[in-house]
Amino acid sequence: MSFSVIKVQNLSKKYTLGQTHTNLLSERIGNSLRSVYRRIVGRNSSTVPQFHSSTDQKEFWALKDVSFEVKQGEVLGIIGRNGAGKSTLLKILSRITKPTEGRIELYGRVASLLEVGTGFHPELTGRENIFLNGAILGMNRAEIKRKFDEIVAFAEVEKFIDTPVKRYSSGMYVRLAFAVAAHLEPEILIIDEVLAVGDAQFQKKCIGKMGDVAKEGRTVLFVSHNMGMISDLCDICCLLDQGKIINWGETTDIISFYYKQNTTVSKRLFEGDLAEEILVKRVIINENPEGNFGQVRPSEIIVIRVQGESLRDFRDVRIGITISAYGLRIATLWDADEFSELPAGGFEVIFRMPAYTLRPGEYSIGVGADRQSTKHWLYGNNVCQLRIIEEWDVNCSRDQKGILNFRKSQVEKIRLIGQEVRTHH
């Protein structure tokens, strides 16, 4: 039976806004100069910059009463919005930051990759930094030499291994730092969003390597905003919000909960002037009653229903959706080729397209309306989320060059893109 290698009990971290805790000489000199400045010009208070006094400082809890356990060999994904406390949690687990309250138990060596070049000395070469990081992890020289060639090959920096890492690009930095962290046999591997710096091919290698690390019985903690990576890699997942764990469980369930929590359809998603409005009340993907998240196989048809209400008659309007990946719009579908009437009352627009026209991954769906008279496209981004999973249908395959081929019957289905069904009730 696997046992818990990470135990966190009532962990909290408090910061005081407007205050630093480094107590450096430069900081003390700066505080003294500000004090002298106040005494010299204090008589004319209107010209004195407003420095925060201790009474103005506010407490901020980056983490509050966080408790969980992670078993040996598990891969835990940690998700949440910016500022939720994810990086603070990893820094505490990596023993970079001290907690304000609570207790942590770690069983085994911990390797962390929290930012580009974590643990690297910029003046040392790649070769020297590999040995330095290995020594920090408690490995002897023989162990590091045994893994050295494998680390360099994985990082793909053979030509530059004897170059000071300060001359590396950010991508080279990350490749070498991850290779060191993953190959020097830590019992616990902690990875922050830093992998986003690497290219797509390297990210795929990293995912595979982290999977191999987990299969060897080691534990991985992974923070990312890329839900595709989290879903592919992690067995379990936790959702942080305002420093607290608000949900924990199977990865697919937590990601779905996260999307539902952060994706809302505004009743006034887009507006013209005060007299003319179109309200979007609901967006449904593939008959999912909860609507905000759809997971589709490449062999299936994506069906997106936009339900709403027009508060008055329009003569020149069309409803559309956008499909975006990583913030870039890759497709726009309209309910009709030409502008047409939209009578007052409820409406439903249905969009259909084959899922295999999109690569496996995460997509955000936007909804909008276009008016010929205003020449203006009004829309709301990220209304709901779509995920195409990695599962190819027998009707399409890749040849030796990686080119995707479709059967003739499937090519005909591509013409469904942008198909319009608009009904009124």
Secondary structure, DSSP 8 states (H G I E B T S, - for coil): ---EEEEEEEEEEEEETT------HHHHHHHHHHHHHHHHHTTSGGGS-----TTT--EEEEEEEEEEEEETT-EEEEE--TTSSHHHHHHHHTTSS--SEEEEEE-S-EEEE-STTTT--TTSBHHHHHHHHHHHTT--HHHHHHHHHHHHHHHT-GGGTTSBGGGS-HHHHHHHHHHHHHHS--SEEEE-GGGGGS-HHHHHHHHHHHHHHHHTT-EEEEE-S-HHHHHHH-SEEEEEETTEEEEEEEHHHHHHHHHHHH----TTSEE-STT-EEEEEEEEETT-TT-SEEEE-TTSEEEEEEEEEESS-EEEEEEEEEEEETTEEEEEEES-SS-EEE-SEEEEEEEEEEGGGS-SEEEEEEEEEEETTTTEEEEEEEEEEEEE-S---TTEEE-TT--EEE-HHHHHHGGGTT--EEEE-
